[in-house]
């Protein structure tokens, strides 16, 4: 993938509003999942081809599933996790 024109980090959410992403590189991303009243954070390093394609899909918005969000929105979620 290695798109030299993409500046990182990029921020996305699933269209259902329950999962949020901070894409930090073409092979790295963080994910925050909303599970009821809990927020759970995971960090991923894409090593296998399907994982790399998932990041590509996130960046491209794949069929409206991934929606661009502002960095502030993601930062607010991180603050909620710290409370």
Secondary structure, DSSP 4 states (H G I P E B T S, - for coil): ---TT--S-EEEEETTSSEEEEEEETTEEEEEEEETTEEEEEEEE--SHHHHHHHHHHHHTGGGTEEE--HHHHHHHHHHHH-
